[in-house]
Amino acid sequence: MESIALGLTCTATVFPHSFHSTSSLSATSTFNSIKYPSTTALRSKGIEEKDLYGLPKEFYDDEWQAKQREKTKELHRRRQQEEEEEEEKIDEYREIGLRLKDYPEEDLVKAKKLVASFIRSAEEVEEVNNFYC
């Protein structure tokens, strides 16, 4: 640890002027070489120039943005409605499941088979209707 500190102090005392002059020179030269566009130039860019950044022209249209916001609100409303309907179905199935716990297992198996046969026959009727229509 002491040898590192000694090495650093030795370097600083041997080259104080040359190190200071090169670091200040490089800092000023890089700062001056960077060109920053003025804010007025940024504000005066047209839509064509902004399109170079990959955004569609519609993005800059206020009416289009308002329509997109309305579409988004409508989609959120639909999603909320679908989630509520799904919750209602889940609650109904839970209630049915709780009611079925009171019945004997054999009766439940027979009822499930009966319901499955109703579903299959309804699908067959639908296929026949689609075939003739």
C-alpha positions in Angstrom: 0.0 0.0 0.0 2.8 2.4 0.8 4.7 1.6 -2.4 1.6 2.5 -4.5 1.2 5.8 -2.7 4.9 6.6 -3.1 4.7 5.8 -6.7 1.8 8.1 -7.3 3.4 11.0 -5.4 6.7 10.5 -7.3 4.9 10.7 -10.7 3.0 13.8 -9.7 6.1 15.7 -8.5 8.2 14.7 -11.5 5.6 15.8 -14.2 3.4 18.4 -12.8 3.5 20.9 -15.6 3.3 18.5 -18.6 0.4 16.5 -17.1 -1.6 19.6 -16.2 -1.1 21.2 -19.6 -2.0 18.1 -21.6 -5.2 17.3 -19.6 -6.5 20.9 -19.9 -5.7 21.0 -23.6 -7.4 17.7 -24.3 -10.5 18.8 -22.3 -10.9 22.1 -24.0 -10.3 20.6 -27.5 -12.9 17.9 -27.1 -15.4 20.3 -25.6 -14.9 22.8 -28.5 -15.1 20.1 -31.1 -18.5 18.9 -30.0 -21.3 20.6 -32.0 -24.6 20.9 -30.2 -27.6 22.0 -32.4 -29.5 25.0 -31.1 -33.0 24.6 -29.7 -34.4 26.8 -32.5 -33.0 24.4 -35.1 -34.6 21.5 -33.3 -38.0 23.2 -33.1 -38.0 24.2 -36.8 -37.6 20.6 -38.1 -40.4 19.5 -40.3 -42.4 16.3 -40.2 -40.2 14.9 -43.0 -37.1 15.3 -40.9 -38.7 13.8 -37.8 -39.8 10.8 -39.9 -36.1 10.0 -40.3 -36.2 8.8 -36.6 -38.5 6.0 -37.5 -41.9 7.3 -36.4 -44.8 7.3 -38.7 -46.3 10.6 -39.9 -49.6 9.8 -38.1 -47.7 10.0 -34.8 -47.5 13.8 -35.2 -51.2 14.2 -36.1 -53.3 15.3 -33.1 -56.5 13.8 -34.5 -54.9 10.5 -35.1 -53.5 10.5 -31.6 -57.0 11.3 -30.2 -58.5 8.4 -32.2 -55.8 6.1 -30.9 -56.5 7.2 -27.3 -60.2 6.5 -27.8 -59.4 3.0 -29.3 -57.2 2.3 -26.3 -60.0 3.4 -23.9 -62.4 1.1 -25.7 -60.0 -1.8 -25.6 -59.5 -1.3 -21.9 -63.2 -1.2 -21.3 -63.8 -4.4 -23.3 -61.0 -6.1 -21.4 -62.5 -5.0 -18.1 -65.9 -6.4 -19.2 -64.4 -9.7 -20.3 -62.5 -10.0 -17.0 -65.7 -9.4 -15.1 -67.6 -12.0 -17.2 -64.8 -14.5 -16.6 -65.0 -13.8 -12.8 -68.7 -14.5 -12.9 -68.2 -17.8 -14.7 -65.5 -18.8 -12.2 -67.9 -18.0 -9.3 -70.7 -20.0 -10.9 -68.4 -23.0 -11.4 -67.3 -22.8 -7.8 -70.9 -22.7 -6.6 -71.7 -25.7 -8.8 -68.7 -27.5 -7.4 -69.7 -26.8 -3.9 -73.2 -28.1 -4.5 -71.9 -31.3 -6.1 -69.9 -32.2 -3.0 -73.1 -33.2 -1.3 -74.0 -35.9 -4.0 -72.6 -39.4 -4.2 -69.7 -40.0 -6.5 -71.5 -42.5 -8.7 -74.3 -40.0 -9.5 -71.7 -37.4 -10.3 -70.0 -39.6 -12.8 -73.3 -40.5 -14.5 -74.2 -36.8 -14.7 -70.9 -35.8 -16.2 -71.3 -38.5 -18.9 -74.8 -37.3 -19.6 -73.6 -33.7 -20.0 -70.7 -34.8 -22.2 -73.2 -36.7 -24.5 -75.4 -33.6 -24.7 -72.4 -31.5 -25.8 -71.3 -34.1 -28.4 -74.8 -34.3 -29.8 -75.1 -30.5 -30.0 -71.7 -30.4 -31.9 -73.0 -33.1 -34.3 -76.2 -31.2 -35.0 -74.2 -28.0 -35.6 -72.0 -29.9 -38.1 -75.0 -31.3 -40.0 -76.5 -27.8 -40.1 -73.3 -26.4 -41.5 -73.1 -29.2 -44.1 -76.6 -28.5 -45.5 -76.5 -24.7 -45.3 
